[in-house]
Amino acid sequence: MGAAASTLLSSLAGTPMDPAEAAVVVAHPDDETIGIGGQLRHLPGITVLHVTDGAPRGLEDARTYGFLTWRDYAAARQRELTAAMEVAGIPAAKLLCLDVPDQQACRCLAHIARALAGQFAAHRTRLVLTHPYEGGHPDHDATSFAVHAARRLLQRQGEPAPVIAEMAFYHLGPDGPVLQRFPPGGPPEIVLELEEPDWETKRRMIACHETQRRTLAPFTDWIERFRRAPAYDFSRPPNGGRLHYDAYPWGMTGAEWPALVAAAIAELALDPPPWP
């Protein structure tokens, strides 16, 4: 195992970690490559779980890439993911998916949280690396909420609950989108500069996601950033209310978020966030 990757997991968890005790939980096929692609080849045994199948049910994206149905598009994205993970040495048996429709995760918050809690308990997961709550994409924020809610469900049941850590993706800054950086003012970061072999692996992984070539093109930073997740108040908009996804037809607006969170918390019978 690479020294940096080994130290990364242990530093985030606060205790020595085996990769088999960790999980990457992200919204879409390709998010894992952006967030931790440079480290994955050094983390044998890690689980990679996707919340959505990567295929919006509106057919605009599917037809843009030459597919007649969302099912064909979802199948292509799964093939791309499997190929990218093969480059990183992650076998298909370590890939899990909840098959939530892309752009609809915010409508399934309670379902996703319960499913994740079950997965964490079944795999005895001690560390989860996931999205920050930052207003970049609604599926990202939904995944962040669901991971934290799943942890809270396990705590309420008296079960071991994983430490939650975050990978850097994108958010809206004062002058436009900010890529591969966390919003300012959060916990201390672990900053890893990729060595040439790790960058080459990540480059090859990115190339496997052929349908996402245009989307992934700006993600060229040789730095990967990680941090322990803060205790978020999910009832409030993230990033000071500056939401990147409000400018796009991605299935939700920021104005809808508080009611969706409140409904999920009520369905799960959880105390209001922030959660310890």
Secondary structure, DSSP 4 states (H G I P E B T S, - for coil): --HHHHHHHHHHHTS---GGGEEEEESSTTHHHHHHTTTGGG-TT-EEEEEEEEEESSSHHHHHTT-SSHHHHHHHHHHHHHHHHHHHT--GGGEEEEEEEET-GGGGHHHHHHHHHHHHHHHT--EEEE--SSSS-HHHHHHHHHHHHHHHHHHHTT----EEEEE--EEEETTEEEES-PPTT-S-EEEEEPPHHHHHHHHHHHHH-GGGHHHHTT---SEEEEEEPP---TTS-SGGG--GGGGS-SS--GGGHHHHHHHHHHHHTPPPSP--
